[in-house]
């Protein structure tokens, strides 16, 4: 499994980071570069390098390509209780 993060560095530049989860899902390891892995079902799973992340996450695209924390971290009613999706 893969987890990607896109964040702004202290100097104001965007950077992408790929993590690979351990088999037991107890932790994820930051990958130093890109990687490909064949999964048990035969699917080729790609982990992009920092350079590859920035090929799509460009200034023209607004850097982020999906929901941002501010868009999903708001009060929501779940099972008649007000909750925050991100805690």
N, C-alpha and C positions, 0 to 999 in steps of 0.2 A: 504494500500500500504506500501511497505517496501523500505528502502534505506539502503544499506550497504556501509561501508567504511573500507578499509584496509590501515593502515598507519604504518610508522616506528616511534616508540616512541623515546624520547630524549636519552634513554639508548641503542638504536640500535635494540631493539626487535620489532617484528611485532605484531600488535593488530588489531582485527576486532571489529567493532561497528555496531549495528543494530538500525535503527531509524524507528518509525512508523509514517506515515503521518496522520495528523488530517483529519477528514471526508471532510472538506472544502478545503483541500490541502494548507492551509495558512502557515503551519509550520509542522515540524517533531519533535518528542520527542525521545531522546535517551533512549533506553530500558535498564534497569539494568540487565536483564537476558533474557533467551529465552522465547518465547511466541508462542502460537498457537491461531489462530482465524478462525472461520467459516465465510466465505464471504457470501454475499447475494445470490450468485449463488450456494452455497453449497460446494464450494471448501475450503479445509483446508489449510490455509496460515501459514507457519512457519516462525518465526523470530528467527534466531540462536543466542545463547549466545556467548560471547567472546570465551569460550572454544570450542564450536561447530564450530566456524569460523576456528579455528586453526587445526581442524581435517582434513580439506582438504587443507587449505593454509599452506602447510608445506615447510620446507627448500628444500626437495627433489623436490617438485613441482615448486620451484622458488617463492613461496609465492603467487604471483598473478596468477590468472587463466584465465584472460581475458585481453583485451586491457589496456595499461597503458597510462597515460596522454601524455607522450612523443611521443607515437605512433599515437595519434589522434589530438594533438595540433600542426598542421602544416598548412601552407598556402594551401588552397583549392580553386579551381575556382567553384563558385556557381552562376548560372545565369549570367555568364560572368563577375563576380566581384571576386577579390581575398579576401578571408575571412579566419578567424581562427575559427574552430569549437568551441573552448573553449575561451570565452572572460572574 
